[in-house]
Amino acid sequence: MPAIATNNAKSTLASALSSTSMTASLVDGSSFPSPGTGEYFYLTLIHTNGTTEIVKCTVRSGNGLTILRGQDGTTARTFPAGSKVELRVVAAYLNEGNAPSGISTGKAIAMAMVFG
């Protein structure tokens, strides 16, 4: 299952997201990729209070997302409408073999922390 990405993808939640929700509705999903069979991308959810969660998106249809919660060492939590949703480089993406040639796993984690 290859991870995919796009540049500068961001939006906000159109409605609240419970800690058990597996679908999310965005205000505008047009800047996010649409995964094909077996593809996915990581998203960072940013609560209005600053807390974050990383999720894996396996389907995007318009403004709707199918997500797997609590990825990359984060915990599923509740997010209110208006919370930011961003496609960022996260450690899991790099550690899955998506890091540029010559960058080791340890360096990939450090890059994700600095630039993420």
CORUR-V648711 format. One record per helix or strand. SS is the DSSP state (~ for helix, > for strand). FROM is the first residue (numbers start at 1). TO is the last residue. If there is no record, write none. Layout:
BEGIN
ss:SS from:FROM to:TO
ss:SS from:FROM to:TO
END
This chain:
BEGIN
ss:> from:3 to:3
ss:> from:10 to:13
ss:> from:17 to:17
ss:> from:23 to:26
ss:> from:40 to:46
ss:> from:52 to:61
ss:> from:64 to:71
ss:> from:79 to:79
ss:> from:84 to:86
ss:~ from:91 to:98
ss:~ from:105 to:115
END
